[in-house]
Amino acid sequence: MKDILAGCRLYGIVDMGYVRPDEVAQCTRRLLALGVRVLQLRAKGVPLPEVLRLARVVLPLCRDAGALFILNDYPEAAAEVGAHGVHVGQDAGPLAAVRRVVGEDLLVGRSTHSLEQVRGAVAEQADYIGFGPLFPTGTKPGRPAIGLLDIREAHRLAGAMPIFCIGGVNLETLPAVLAAGAHRVVVVSWLLRACAEGRDAELRRLLELLTA
């Protein structure tokens, strides 16, 4: 799993703020066909039974594609459905407590919004971190953007730990993100809309920039 994680340049999220429940399977297939090999289900405010149901839709599709399935926010549910990992925010408490729930075999990712939080995630031995939001984003309304200046230092602090830069990343902003030192990104709303609208040329260009 860690080899897939380390080799991933584009991390996708099926975010229920943008995707209807009846669109989840189709959206997942589109992202996997695009080449996404780490895929998260993010279902903020969705009742837990529905989260479990949706996770059981996404997980086998990821397995068939050789991709990792990460569940956002629910360590117990991640362990119950057999996800490859769980992603948690700063409000989830110590990662040691999360690992006691999911076990040592599941990946644990942590959201970070500052260099101090990157240091904390490294000390707690997260398997990977999300770093952002780089730009204002509707996915995280009200959270201040942190900009691009700390990207290189975040990578230096993290060493070999994969960092996925997130927040307002799209085809227009990606060149600046890469120039600032990013190696891996999470693209949420732009990617979901581009897939749904069949903007294949733009999607190919995004992948070309990431793999250049």
Secondary structure, 3 states (H helix, E strand, C coil): CHHHHHHCCEEEEEECCCCCHHHHHHHHHHHHHHCCCEEEEECCCCCHHHHHHHHHHHHHHHHHHCCEEEEECCHHHHHHHCCCEEEECHHHCCHHHHHHHHCCCCEEEEEECCHHHHHHHHHCCCCEEEECCCCCCCCCCCCCCCCCCCHHHHHHHHCCCCEEECCCCCCCCHHHHHHCCCCCEEECHHHHHHHHCCCHHHHHHHHHHHHC
